[in-house]
């Protein structure tokens, strides 16, 4: 199961844990993802998306249908027709 937001394209980033002694070891930064069901009134159906918190804020601001169209155009959303 990949950790990628289906609307914004956010994914796992890598970086360093830095100790007090400045010794660096590799770590991962994970996006804040939520699996959520959404209703699309234009198509009268429900869809399930894995969305980051910033993606949820984009949905509140721009609307679900516009966010889906934009994600589809950018190539982030594959499974939705």
Beta strands, then each sheet from edge to edge (+ up, - down):
strand 1: 13-18
strand 2: 24-29
strand 3: 33-40
strand 4: 45-52
sheet 1: 1+ 2-
sheet 2: 3+ 4-
end
